[in-house]
Structures are given as structure tokens and as C-alpha cells.
Amino acid sequence: MDGQSRFPRQRTSSGGAFRVTGTGQGTPSHTASTAQTASSVTRPGSPAPGCALNRRLHLALEAADLVAVSAVRHRLRAALGVWGVPELADTAELLTSELVTNALRHTGQGAVFDALITGDHRLRIEVQDGTARLPGRRREPETEYATSGRGLLLVEALADDWGVQLRGDGKVTWFELTLAGA
């Protein structure tokens, strides 16, 4: 792995790897060493800043790359700032960490992360993995003091809504947070 592989990458329809910025738009991975701000990234045919199409963050994560969880959190926080909802960042980062970590640790496969602002004023986070095995909460009394195994309890307690959707190629675990003033 090169030093850049620790960061999630986005694949384009042409198959080239792109590094994802705070708005969900990318820069070619071979130029990733040059820092670019979200406002400086422009591509022909890309939506204008502030457009609803700009309010999506898509990241592909490699199997067992737990270091990438931190990069996902940082990119999500940056995107939420650009989207004008930084007040959701703390909760969204915490719950995202739980879902992404679960997908990478318990499936043995990579994951796909998506964050978007929906038309009904919600932040929706989805983590897709390649296994149909449903996530479960630990119910043993001795886990009350465990340092792991509480992720879904946090999601249940802090998200406005959450669930799991089975798909032919695995599942999507998701949660939603309502935007302030909505």
C-alpha cells in the first residue's frame, strides 16, 4: 500500500481513482498530494456550489482498513461544514464511526459510505457491506462494562431513525439525523 491508500477513494465511471473532498467531488489520486479546498475543485459539468447534487459524499473503503475510519470522520465533518450543517458533525461522526468500523471489522470485506442531505431536510448516512449477516446488539449482562459492542445502542439512542436493508449483494445499515429548523 502506498501512503495514500489510507484514505478512502472514490471510483469514477471511467474506473480512475479519485480522492474525495468535503463536497464529494474528487481530484485525481496522482495529484492528491497537492491540497485543494472544496471551493477550488471544479470539473466540467459539475453542479454549482450549493446545489443539492453537491450535498453527497461517497467513499469506498478497503477491507480491514480501520485507519480509514478516521479519514471518513474528517471528510464527513468537512462536508457538513460546507453543506451548512456543522451542528450535526459530532453525532454524525460518532455514529458513522460505529457503522463503518462494524462493516470493516465484522464482514472481512470493504464498505461503501454515503452521506447526503435528503429532500426532506435530513442527513442520511449509509454504510454498505458485502454480507447479508444482520448486525446485532450484545445482550449479555457482562457486556455492560465492555469497551466494545455498544455501537448499535448508540445509533439507536442518538439517531432520529435507523435501520438495515438487505440487498442481493449484502446490506446497507443506515441512520438519519434531522437538520435543525426542519
JOCOR-V160873 format. One line per field, one symbol per residue. phi: phi as a letter, one per 40 degrees, with the letter a starting at -180 (. if undefined). psi: psi as a letter, one per 30 degrees, with the letter a starting at -180 (. if undefined). A space follows every 50 residues. Layout:
# JOCOR-V160873
phi->???
psi->???
This chain:
# JOCOR-V160873
phi->.cccccbdbbbcccgccbccbccgcbbdccbccccbcdcccbbdgcccdg cdcccabbbbbcdfccccdcccdcccdccccccgbcccccccccccdccc cdcccbbgbcabbbbacccbgbcbbbbbbcbccccbccbccccdbccagb dccccccbccaaabbcbdbhabbbabbccdgc
psi->klffffkklkklfffkkkkkaffgllkkffgffjkkleffjkkkgllkkf kfffhkkkkkklkgifffeeeeeeeeeeeeeefghfffeeeeeeeeeeee eeeeeffglalkkkklklfhhkkkkkjklgkgkkllkkfkeffeglflgg efeeeeefkfllakkklfgblkkllkkkkkg.
